[in-house]
Amino acid sequence: METVIVDCHKEVLPYWFKEYLRLELPLVEVRIDQHHDMNHECPALPAREGRQILKYFSEIMPYILEYTKREINEANFTCPAFHYGIIGAVYHFNPRGEEIEAYGRV
């Protein structure tokens, strides 16, 4: 994945979509921070069932940036990525803690 610098965490979502389209495989995220942002209260994009997911993502890419700016926040931006299988697993390490939390599967 290309290296990107974003001001807000949620701004990485369009890059995840882009990388998923390039690889056609779920991504694994390793997160090192001190807060938890897997909030379930997230506006979802339309259901993924019954769609040709890569074609669908290619078609909606022009709208993902605006969706990211208006519909999601710092506490829930990971949810749509999990919903669509873009992120397959997250390893979340809190540098002030002693454990690594794992979500999803590779």
LOSEVO-847213 format. One record per residue: residue number from 1; y, z, x of N, C-alpha, C in turn; residue in three letters. Coordinates in pm, whole numbers, padded with zeros to 5 digits. Example, Ala and Ser with C-alpha at 12.3 -4.5 7.8 and 13.67 -1.06 7.14 Angstrom:
residues 2
+------+--------+--------+--------+--------+--------+--------+--------+--------+--------+--------+
! base !     ny !     nz !     nx !    cay !    caz !    cax !     cy !     cz !     cx ! kolkol !
+------+--------+--------+--------+--------+--------+--------+--------+--------+--------+--------+
!    1 ! -00569 !  00780 !  01319 ! -00450 !  00780 !  01230 ! -00330 !  00780 !  01320 !    ALA !
!    2 ! -00225 !  00708 !  01285 ! -00106 !  00714 !  01367 !  00003 !  00787 !  01290 !    SER !
+------+--------+--------+--------+--------+--------+--------+--------+--------+--------+--------+
//
This chain:
residues 106
+------+--------+--------+--------+--------+--------+--------+--------+--------+--------+--------+
! base !     ny !     nz !     nx !    cay !    caz !    cax !     cy !     cz !     cx ! kolkol !
+------+--------+--------+--------+--------+--------+--------+--------+--------+--------+--------+
!    1 ! -00117 !  00000 !  00085 !  00000 !  00000 !  00000 !  00124 !  00000 !  00089 !    MET !
!    2 !  00222 ! -00074 !  00048 !  00346 ! -00073 !  00124 !  00410 !  00066 !  00115 !    GLU !
!    3 !  00486 !  00100 !  00214 !  00557 !  00227 !  00214 !  00686 !  00210 !  00134 !    THR !
!    4 !  00707 !  00301 !  00040 !  00827 !  00296 ! -00042 !  00891 !  00435 ! -00041 !    VAL !
!    5 !  01022 !  00437 ! -00053 !  01095 !  00563 ! -00063 !  01163 !  00561 ! -00199 !    ILE !
!    6 !  01135 !  00664 ! -00278 !  01194 !  00674 ! -00411 !  01270 !  00805 ! -00420 !    VAL !
!    7 !  01372 !  00806 ! -00503 !  01451 !  00926 ! -00521 !  01378 !  01027 ! -00610 !    ASP !
!    8 !  01327 !  00980 ! -00723 !  01251 !  01063 ! -00816 !  01103 !  01028 ! -00804 !    CYS !
!    9 !  01016 !  01126 ! -00815 !  00872 !  01101 ! -00807 !  00827 !  00990 ! -00901 !    HIS !
!   10 !  00879 !  00993 ! -01024 !  00831 !  00900 ! -01126 !  00857 !  00754 ! -01091 !    LYS !
!   11 !  00952 !  00727 ! -01003 !  00985 !  00589 ! -00968 !  00874 !  00518 ! -00891 !    GLU !
!   12 !  00772 !  00591 ! -00851 !  00660 !  00530 ! -00781 !  00566 !  00455 ! -00878 !    VAL !
!   13 !  00574 !  00485 ! -01008 !  00482 !  00425 ! -01106 !  00475 !  00272 ! -01098 !    LEU !
!   14 !  00587 !  00199 ! -01095 !  00576 !  00053 ! -01086 !  00503 !  00006 ! -00960 !    PRO !
!   15 !  00518 !  00080 ! -00850 !  00449 !  00043 ! -00727 !  00299 !  00065 ! -00739 !    TYR !
!   16 !  00259 !  00171 ! -00811 !  00117 !  00191 ! -00838 !  00060 !  00076 ! -00918 !    TRP !
!   17 !  00132 !  00032 ! -01023 !  00087 ! -00082 ! -01103 !  00071 ! -00205 ! -01013 !    PHE !
!   18 !  00170 ! -00230 ! -00931 !  00169 ! -00348 ! -00843 !  00050 ! -00343 ! -00747 !    LYS !
!   19 !  00025 ! -00227 ! -00689 ! -00087 ! -00213 ! -00595 ! -00221 ! -00226 ! -00667 !    GLU !
!   20 ! -00232 ! -00172 ! -00786 ! -00354 ! -00187 ! -00864 ! -00382 ! -00334 ! -00892 !    TYR !
!   21 ! -00279 ! -00409 ! -00928 ! -00295 ! -00552 ! -00952 ! -00339 ! -00624 ! -00825 !    LEU !
!   22 ! -00287 ! -00583 ! -00712 ! -00324 ! -00648 ! -00585 ! -00468 ! -00619 ! -00547 !    ARG !
!   23 ! -00511 ! -00494 ! -00559 ! -00645 ! -00453 ! -00517 ! -00752 ! -00472 ! -00623 !    LEU !
!   24 ! -00709 ! -00463 ! -00751 ! -00802 ! -00463 ! -00864 ! -00901 ! -00347 ! -00854 !    GLU !
!   25 ! -00854 ! -00234 ! -00802 ! -00933 ! -00112 ! -00788 ! -00844 !  00008 ! -00816 !    LEU !
!   26 ! -00902 !  00117 ! -00871 ! -00824 !  00239 ! -00889 ! -00777 !  00295 ! -00755 !    PRO !
!   27 ! -00661 !  00355 ! -00755 ! -00604 !  00414 ! -00635 ! -00642 !  00561 ! -00625 !    LEU !
!   28 ! -00638 !  00613 ! -00504 ! -00656 !  00756 ! -00480 ! -00523 !  00807 ! -00427 !    VAL !
!   29 ! -00471 !  00908 ! -00493 ! -00342 !  00966 ! -00453 ! -00366 !  01100 ! -00386 !    GLU !
!   30 ! -00301 !  01120 ! -00272 ! -00302 !  01249 ! -00206 ! -00159 !  01300 ! -00214 !    VAL !
!   31 ! -00141 !  01411 ! -00283 ! -00009 !  01465 ! -00310 !  00006 !  01599 ! -00240 !    ARG !
!   32 !  00115 !  01613 ! -00166 !  00142 !  01740 ! -00099 !  00278 !  01786 ! -00150 !    ILE !
!   33 !  00275 !  01885 ! -00237 !  00398 !  01943 ! -00291 !  00366 !  02077 ! -00353 !    ASP !
!   34 !  00468 !  02144 ! -00403 !  00448 !  02280 ! -00453 !  00454 !  02291 ! -00604 !    GLN !
!   35 !  00464 !  02181 ! -00676 !  00468 !  02191 ! -00822 !  00362 !  02103 ! -00884 !    HIS !
!   36 !  00336 !  02127 ! -01009 !  00229 !  02060 ! -01080 !  00290 !  01963 ! -01181 !    HIS !
!   37 !  00255 !  01836 ! -01172 !  00315 !  01739 ! -01263 !  00208 !  01653 ! -01330 !    ASP !
!   38 !  00118 !  01719 ! -01396 !  00014 !  01651 ! -01474 !  00030 !  01686 ! -01622 !    MET !
!   39 !  00152 !  01698 ! -01668 !  00182 !  01733 ! -01806 !  00122 !  01632 ! -01902 !    ASN !
!   40 !  00051 !  01677 ! -02004 ! -00016 !  01587 ! -02098 !  00080 !  01527 ! -02201 !    HIS !
!   41 !  00200 !  01578 ! -02212 !  00294 !  01527 ! -02312 !  00369 !  01407 ! -02256 !    GLU !
!   42 !  00305 !  01292 ! -02265 !  00360 !  01172 ! -02203 !  00357 !  01056 ! -02301 !    CYS !
!   43 !  00468 !  00984 ! -02317 !  00462 !  00864 ! -02401 !  00369 !  00763 ! -02334 !    PRO !
!   44 !  00269 !  00722 ! -02405 !  00170 !  00630 ! -02348 !  00207 !  00486 ! -02379 !    ALA !
!   45 !  00172 !  00399 ! -02289 !  00179 !  00257 ! -02318 !  00067 !  00227 ! -02419 !    LEU !
!   46 !  00063 !  00109 ! -02480 ! -00042 !  00080 ! -02578 ! -00182 !  00102 ! -02521 !    PRO !
!   47 ! -00275 !  00131 ! -02608 ! -00412 !  00160 ! -02567 ! -00468 !  00047 ! -02481 !    ALA !
!   48 ! -00555 !  00083 ! -02388 ! -00610 ! -00016 ! -02296 ! -00739 ! -00080 ! -02346 !    ARG !
!   49 ! -00804 ! -00020 ! -02444 ! -00932 ! -00069 ! -02490 ! -00920 ! -00212 ! -02545 !    GLU !
!   50 ! -01017 ! -00295 ! -02512 ! -01022 ! -00429 ! -02566 ! -00925 ! -00527 ! -02501 !    GLY !
!   51 ! -00863 ! -00492 ! -02392 ! -00770 ! -00583 ! -02326 ! -00827 ! -00628 ! -02192 !    ARG !
!   52 ! -00786 ! -00745 ! -02150 ! -00811 ! -00788 ! -02013 ! -00702 ! -00720 ! -01931 !    GLN !
!   53 ! -00735 ! -00606 ! -01871 ! -00635 ! -00516 ! -01815 ! -00548 ! -00579 ! -01707 !    ILE !
!   54 ! -00605 ! -00660 ! -01618 ! -00524 ! -00719 ! -01512 ! -00424 ! -00819 ! -01569 !    LEU !
!   55 ! -00468 ! -00899 ! -01663 ! -00377 ! -00995 ! -01727 ! -00266 ! -00919 ! -01802 !    LYS !
!   56 ! -00305 ! -00815 ! -01873 ! -00210 ! -00734 ! -01948 ! -00105 ! -00673 ! -01855 !    TYR !
!   57 ! -00150 ! -00612 ! -01744 ! -00056 ! -00553 ! -01649 !  00037 ! -00658 ! -01591 !    PHE !
!   58 ! -00015 ! -00773 ! -01557 !  00069 ! -00880 ! -01503 !  00179 ! -00917 ! -01601 !    SER !
!   59 !  00146 ! -00919 ! -01728 !  00244 ! -00955 ! -01831 !  00349 ! -00847 ! -01854 !    GLU !
!   60 !  00311 ! -00720 ! -01839 !  00407 ! -00613 ! -01867 !  00483 ! -00565 ! -01743 !    ILE !
!   61 !  00451 ! -00615 ! -01625 !  00518 ! -00570 ! -01503 !  00670 ! -00576 ! -01513 !    MET !
!   62 !  00730 ! -00680 ! -01573 !  00877 ! -00681 ! -01581 !  00934 ! -00563 ! -01661 !    PRO !
!   63 !  00855 ! -00500 ! -01745 !  00902 ! -00392 ! -01830 !  00869 ! -00253 ! -01775 !    TYR !
!   64 !  00782 ! -00245 ! -01675 !  00736 ! -00115 ! -01624 !  00851 ! -00035 ! -01563 !    ILE !
!   65 !  00940 ! -00100 ! -01491 !  01052 ! -00028 ! -01431 !  01139 !  00039 ! -01537 !    LEU !
!   66 !  01171 ! -00034 ! -01643 !  01252 !  00023 ! -01751 !  01177 !  00135 ! -01823 !    GLU !
!   67 !  01048 !  00115 ! -01846 !  00963 !  00218 ! -01907 !  00968 !  00345 ! -01822 !    TYR !
!   68 !  00957 !  00327 ! -01691 !  00960 !  00441 ! -01599 !  01092 !  00516 ! -01608 !    THR !
!   69 !  01202 !  00443 ! -01615 !  01334 !  00506 ! -01620 !  01357 !  00581 ! -01751 !    LYS !
!   70 !  01313 !  00523 ! -01864 !  01350 !  00578 ! -01995 !  01247 !  00670 ! -02059 !    ARG !
!   71 !  01118 !  00644 ! -02037 !  01015 !  00710 ! -02119 !  00940 !  00824 ! -02051 !    GLU !
!   72 !  00939 !  00829 ! -01921 !  00862 !  00934 ! -01855 !  00954 !  01018 ! -01769 !    ILE !
!   73 !  00901 !  01130 ! -01721 !  00982 !  01219 ! -01639 !  00902 !  01271 ! -01520 !    ASN !
!   74 !  00962 !  01360 ! -01444 !  00899 !  01413 ! -01324 !  00771 !  01492 ! -01353 !    GLU !
!   75 !  00757 !  01539 ! -01475 !  00642 !  01623 ! -01509 !  00526 !  01546 ! -01568 !    ALA !
!   76 !  00543 !  01417 ! -01598 !  00433 !  01349 ! -01665 !  00409 !  01205 ! -01618 !    ASN !
!   77 !  00469 !  01163 ! -01509 !  00456 !  01023 ! -01468 !  00315 !  00985 ! -01425 !    PHE !
!   78 !  00233 !  01082 ! -01386 !  00096 !  01051 ! -01345 !  00007 !  01017 ! -01463 !    THR !
!   79 !  00041 !  01068 ! -01582 ! -00043 !  01049 ! -01701 ! -00071 !  00903 ! -01736 !    CYS !
!   80 !  00031 !  00815 ! -01743 ! -00002 !  00676 ! -01776 ! -00088 !  00610 ! -01669 !    PRO !
!   81 ! -00070 !  00649 ! -01544 ! -00152 !  00592 ! -01437 ! -00298 !  00632 ! -01453 !    ALA !
!   82 ! -00323 !  00756 ! -01493 ! -00460 !  00799 ! -01521 ! -00514 !  00731 ! -01646 !    PHE !
!   83 ! -00432 !  00723 ! -01749 ! -00474 !  00662 ! -01876 ! -00527 !  00520 ! -01855 !    HIS !
!   84 ! -00461 !  00444 ! -01773 ! -00499 !  00305 ! -01750 ! -00596 !  00286 ! -01634 !    TYR !
!   85 ! -00635 !  00393 ! -01569 ! -00729 !  00380 ! -01458 ! -00666 !  00328 ! -01330 !    GLY !
!   86 ! -00532 !  00327 ! -01324 ! -00464 !  00284 ! -01202 ! -00488 !  00387 ! -01093 !    ILE !
!   87 ! -00476 !  00513 ! -01129 ! -00510 !  00622 ! -01039 ! -00649 !  00670 ! -01080 !    ILE !
!   88 ! -00742 !  00666 ! -00987 ! -00877 !  00712 ! -01014 ! -00895 !  00859 ! -00981 !    GLY !
!   89 ! -00819 !  00906 ! -00881 ! -00832 !  01045 ! -00839 ! -00702 !  01091 ! -00774 !    ALA !
!   90 ! -00671 !  01218 ! -00793 ! -00557 !  01282 ! -00728 ! -00608 !  01406 ! -00656 !    VAL !
!   91 ! -00570 !  01418 ! -00531 ! -00595 !  01539 ! -00456 ! -00458 !  01604 ! -00435 !    TYR !
!   92 ! -00439 !  01721 ! -00494 ! -00309 !  01787 ! -00495 ! -00316 !  01912 ! -00409 !    HIS !
!   93 ! -00242 !  01909 ! -00299 ! -00238 !  02022 ! -00206 ! -00103 !  02089 ! -00214 !    PHE !
!   94 ! -00104 !  02216 ! -00247 !  00018 !  02297 ! -00249 !  00026 !  02366 ! -00113 !    ASN !
!   95 !  00124 !  02330 ! -00030 !  00131 !  02390 !  00104 !  00149 !  02541 !  00103 !    PRO !
!   96 !  00190 !  02598 ! -00010 !  00204 !  02743 ! -00019 !  00075 !  02809 ! -00070 !    ARG !
!   97 ! -00023 !  02729 ! -00106 ! -00149 !  02781 ! -00157 ! -00261 !  02764 ! -00056 !    GLY !
!   98 ! -00382 !  02790 ! -00104 ! -00498 !  02781 ! -00015 ! -00604 !  02687 ! -00068 !    GLU !
!   99 ! -00577 !  02618 ! -00178 ! -00676 !  02531 ! -00239 ! -00621 !  02391 ! -00257 !    GLU !
!  100 ! -00711 !  02297 ! -00270 ! -00675 !  02160 ! -00307 ! -00730 !  02136 ! -00446 !    ILE !
!  101 ! -00645 !  02096 ! -00540 ! -00690 !  02065 ! -00674 ! -00728 !  01917 ! -00677 !    GLU !
!  102 ! -00837 !  01886 ! -00745 ! -00882 !  01747 ! -00755 ! -00893 !  01709 ! -00901 !    ALA !
!  103 ! -00846 !  01589 ! -00933 ! -00849 !  01535 ! -01070 ! -00910 !  01396 ! -01064 !    TYR !
!  104 ! -00988 !  01361 ! -01166 ! -01046 !  01228 ! -01171 ! -01166 !  01213 ! -01080 !    GLY !
!  105 ! -01200 !  01087 ! -01055 ! -01310 !  01059 ! -00963 ! -01288 !  00923 ! -00900 !    ARG !
!  106 ! -01341 !  00908 ! -00781 ! -01325 !  00782 ! -00709 ! -01430 !  00684 ! -00759 !    VAL !
+------+--------+--------+--------+--------+--------+--------+--------+--------+--------+--------+
//
